[in-house]
Amino acid sequence: MQRIYKTTPQGELAIHIFEPDTNEQTAAIVFFFGGGWTGGNPQQFFPHCQYLAKRGMLATSAEYRIKSKHNTSPYECVEDGKSAVRWLRTHADELNIDPNRIASGGGSAGGHVGACTGTIPGQDAPDEDMAISSRPNAMVLFNPVVDVAGLKRLAERFPRDPREISPFQHVCSNLPPTIIFHGTDDTTIPYEQAQRFTKAMHKAGNTCELCAYEGKGHGFFNYGRDDGSAYEQTVAQMDDFLVQLGYLDPK
């Protein structure tokens, strides 16, 4: 199922919905694809959505504005991510989901978008109902960009101070419980970013689990990559994390 969750000056944005086979209220998750805020598409996380829907959770993968298609910057990406979380919460009754069990997720730049929905204040679309929170209740992040200010080679993609939408600079108490998957040999988004973010989350009293994948590079977790073992393992760890939070029933 596909719905339009937002209309922007650059066009409509769709959210792809994978429904569980149940009449009971469930948890939900929205994934954001990777692509350097420039490219990519929601199909990247369709395998994750299909898996989670079979496990009994409403799983979605959202479009958001990207430079190659909409000539936008990462700030619009973050705004759209927040809009997607708010859309799910706004339509919780219709979708039969628990508005207090909505997770955000994503990979690389999409992991940045997912992380920003849980950490960055403001950056909301001005025409939306601010009484409905755009903050998720949990985060599932795959080699995310969590310290934008620390990636100087990407600075030209940010027309304003990148610290405004840099999750590491906004770690505080009472942030959503988080799991991060990151390859130790990632040369695109250095593993030490995930380490510093996790340490800051712990210091602030938050739950943050860092799953290190020795010798793995960027995008190692994707469906169809190499022999598929990293995909299977990360999905299993994601499953365990969501079970612990009460978002999935134990197997």
C-alpha positions as CSV (number, residue, x, y, z in Angstrom):
1,M,0.0,0.0,0.0
2,Q,1.2,3.5,-0.8
3,R,-0.1,6.8,0.6
4,I,0.9,10.4,0.1
5,Y,2.0,11.7,3.5
6,K,3.1,15.2,2.4
7,T,2.8,17.7,-0.3
8,T,5.8,20.0,-0.7
9,P,6.6,22.9,-3.1
10,Q,8.7,20.3,-5.0
11,G,5.9,17.7,-5.2
12,E,4.2,14.9,-3.3
13,L,6.0,12.4,-1.1
14,A,4.8,8.8,-0.7
15,I,5.1,6.4,2.2
16,H,5.1,2.7,1.3
17,I,3.2,0.7,3.9
18,F,3.6,-3.0,4.7
19,E,0.8,-4.2,6.9
20,P,0.9,-7.1,9.4
21,D,-1.7,-9.9,9.1
22,T,-3.5,-9.0,12.4
23,N,-6.5,-7.1,13.6
24,E,-4.7,-6.1,16.8
25,Q,-3.0,-2.7,17.4
26,T,0.7,-3.0,16.6
27,A,3.9,-1.0,16.7
28,A,5.2,0.8,13.6
29,I,8.5,1.8,12.0
30,V,9.4,4.2,9.2
31,F,12.7,3.7,7.3
32,F,14.6,6.3,5.4
33,F,16.8,5.3,2.5
34,G,20.5,6.2,2.0
35,G,22.1,8.2,-0.8
36,G,24.0,11.2,0.6
37,W,20.8,13.4,0.7
38,T,21.2,13.4,-3.1
39,G,19.8,10.1,-4.4
40,G,18.4,6.7,-3.4
41,N,14.8,5.4,-3.1
42,P,12.5,3.7,-0.6
43,Q,12.9,0.2,-2.1
44,Q,16.2,-0.1,-0.2
45,F,14.3,-1.0,3.0
46,F,11.4,-3.0,1.4
47,P,13.1,-6.3,2.6
48,H,13.2,-5.0,6.1
49,C,9.6,-3.9,5.9
50,Q,8.5,-7.2,4.5
51,Y,10.3,-9.0,7.3
52,L,8.8,-6.8,10.1
53,A,5.3,-7.0,8.7
54,K,5.5,-10.8,8.8
55,R,6.6,-10.5,12.4
56,G,3.6,-8.5,13.3
57,M,4.5,-4.8,13.0
58,L,3.4,-2.1,10.6
59,A,6.5,-1.3,8.6
60,T,6.9,1.6,6.2
61,S,9.6,3.1,3.9
62,A,9.2,6.8,3.1
63,E,10.2,9.1,0.3
64,Y,11.8,12.3,1.2
65,R,13.2,15.2,-0.8
66,I,16.6,14.7,-2.3
67,K,18.9,17.0,-4.3
68,S,19.0,15.0,-7.6
69,K,15.2,15.0,-7.8
70,H,14.0,18.0,-5.9
71,N,17.2,20.3,-5.8
72,T,16.9,20.4,-2.0
73,S,19.4,20.3,0.9
74,P,19.7,18.0,4.0
75,Y,17.5,20.4,5.9
76,E,14.5,19.4,3.8
77,C,15.4,15.8,4.3
78,V,15.1,16.2,8.1
79,E,11.9,18.2,7.8
80,D,10.4,15.4,5.7
81,G,11.5,12.7,8.1
82,K,9.8,14.5,11.0
83,S,6.7,14.8,8.8
84,A,6.6,11.1,8.2
85,V,6.8,10.3,11.9
86,R,4.1,12.8,12.6
87,W,1.9,11.4,9.7
88,L,2.1,7.9,11.2
89,R,1.1,9.2,14.7
90,T,-1.7,11.4,13.2
91,H,-3.1,8.3,11.4
92,A,-2.5,5.9,14.2
93,D,-6.2,5.0,14.6
94,E,-6.7,4.4,10.9
95,L,-3.5,2.3,10.6
96,N,-4.3,0.5,13.9
97,I,-0.9,1.3,15.4
98,D,0.1,2.4,18.9
99,P,1.1,6.1,18.7
100,N,3.5,5.5,21.6
101,R,5.4,2.7,19.8
102,I,6.6,4.3,16.6
103,A,10.3,3.8,15.6
104,S,12.4,5.6,13.0
105,G,15.1,3.9,11.0
106,G,17.4,4.3,8.1
107,G,20.8,3.9,6.5
108,S,23.6,6.3,5.9
109,A,22.0,9.7,5.0
110,G,18.7,8.0,5.8
111,G,20.1,7.0,9.1
112,H,20.9,10.7,9.6
113,V,17.3,11.5,8.9
114,G,16.1,8.8,11.2
115,A,18.5,10.0,14.0
116,C,17.4,13.6,13.5
117,T,13.8,12.8,14.1
118,G,14.7,11.6,17.5
119,T,17.3,14.2,18.5
120,I,16.9,17.5,16.7
121,P,14.5,20.1,18.0
122,G,12.5,22.2,15.6
123,Q,13.0,21.7,11.8
124,D,9.3,20.9,11.5
125,A,7.1,21.8,8.5
126,P,5.4,25.0,9.6
127,D,1.9,23.9,8.4
128,E,1.7,20.8,10.6
129,D,0.1,20.2,13.9
130,M,2.8,20.7,16.5
131,A,0.6,19.2,19.2
132,I,1.4,15.9,17.6
133,S,5.0,14.9,18.2
134,S,7.4,14.2,15.4
135,R,9.8,12.4,17.7
136,P,9.9,8.6,17.4
137,N,9.8,6.3,20.4
138,A,12.9,4.3,19.2
139,M,15.6,4.4,16.6
140,V,17.1,1.7,14.4
141,L,20.1,3.1,12.5
142,F,22.4,1.5,9.9
143,N,25.8,3.2,9.5
144,P,24.1,6.6,10.1
145,V,25.7,10.0,9.8
146,V,25.4,11.1,13.4
147,D,28.1,13.9,13.4
148,V,27.5,16.0,10.3
149,A,29.8,18.7,11.6
150,G,32.6,16.1,11.8
151,L,32.4,15.3,8.1
152,K,34.1,18.3,6.6
153,R,34.1,16.9,3.0
154,L,30.3,17.0,3.1
155,A,30.1,20.6,4.3
156,E,29.2,22.0,0.8
157,R,25.9,20.1,1.0
158,F,24.8,22.2,4.0
159,P,23.9,25.8,3.2
160,R,23.7,26.6,6.9
161,D,25.6,25.6,10.0
162,P,25.5,21.8,9.9
163,R,25.5,21.6,13.7
164,E,21.8,22.6,13.4
165,I,21.0,19.1,12.2
166,S,23.9,17.1,13.6
167,P,22.5,14.5,16.1
168,F,25.8,14.2,18.1
169,Q,25.6,17.9,19.0
170,H,22.0,17.4,20.3
171,V,22.4,14.4,22.5
172,C,20.6,15.0,25.8
173,S,18.6,13.0,28.4
174,N,15.3,11.3,27.6
175,L,16.1,10.4,23.9
176,P,14.6,7.3,22.3
177,P,16.2,3.9,22.9
178,T,18.5,3.3,19.9
179,I,20.4,0.5,18.2
180,I,23.2,1.2,15.7
181,F,24.8,-1.2,13.2
182,H,28.2,0.0,11.8
183,G,31.1,-1.6,10.0
184,T,34.5,-1.0,11.6
185,D,36.1,-0.5,8.2
186,D,33.5,2.1,6.9
187,T,35.5,4.8,5.1
188,T,32.4,6.8,4.1
189,I,31.0,7.3,7.6
190,P,33.7,6.5,10.1
191,Y,32.9,3.9,12.8
192,E,34.3,6.3,15.4
193,Q,31.2,8.5,14.8
194,A,29.0,5.7,16.0
195,Q,31.3,5.1,19.0
196,R,31.2,8.8,20.1
197,F,27.5,9.1,19.6
198,T,26.9,5.9,21.7
199,K,29.2,7.1,24.4
200,A,27.4,10.5,24.5
201,M,24.0,8.7,24.7
202,H,25.2,6.6,27.6
203,K,26.6,9.6,29.4
204,A,23.2,11.3,29.1
205,G,21.4,8.3,30.5
206,N,19.9,7.0,27.3
207,T,19.8,3.4,25.9
208,C,22.0,3.0,22.9
209,E,23.3,-0.4,21.6
210,L,26.2,-0.3,19.1
211,C,26.6,-3.5,17.0
212,A,30.1,-3.4,15.5
213,Y,30.7,-5.4,12.4
214,E,34.4,-6.2,12.2
215,G,36.0,-5.5,8.8
216,K,32.8,-4.4,7.2
217,G,32.5,-1.3,5.0
218,H,29.7,1.1,4.2
219,G,26.3,-0.4,3.3
220,F,27.3,-3.9,4.5
221,F,23.8,-4.5,5.9
222,N,21.8,-4.2,2.7
223,Y,19.7,-7.0,1.4
224,G,21.6,-8.8,-1.4
225,R,25.0,-7.6,-0.3
226,D,27.8,-10.2,-0.4
227,D,26.5,-13.6,0.9
228,G,23.6,-12.0,2.7
229,S,24.9,-13.0,6.1
230,A,25.3,-9.4,7.4
231,Y,21.7,-8.6,6.4
232,E,20.4,-11.7,8.2
233,Q,22.5,-11.0,11.3
234,T,21.5,-7.3,11.5
235,V,17.8,-8.1,11.0
236,A,18.0,-10.7,13.8
237,Q,19.6,-8.1,16.1
238,M,17.0,-5.6,15.1
239,D,14.3,-8.2,15.9
240,D,15.8,-8.8,19.4
241,F,15.9,-5.0,20.1
242,L,12.3,-4.6,19.1
243,V,11.2,-7.6,21.2
244,Q,13.0,-6.0,24.2
245,L,11.0,-2.8,23.7
246,G,7.7,-4.7,23.3
247,Y,7.3,-3.7,19.7
248,L,7.4,-7.4,18.5
249,D,6.3,-10.6,20.3
250,P,9.1,-13.0,21.0
251,K,9.6,-15.7,18.3
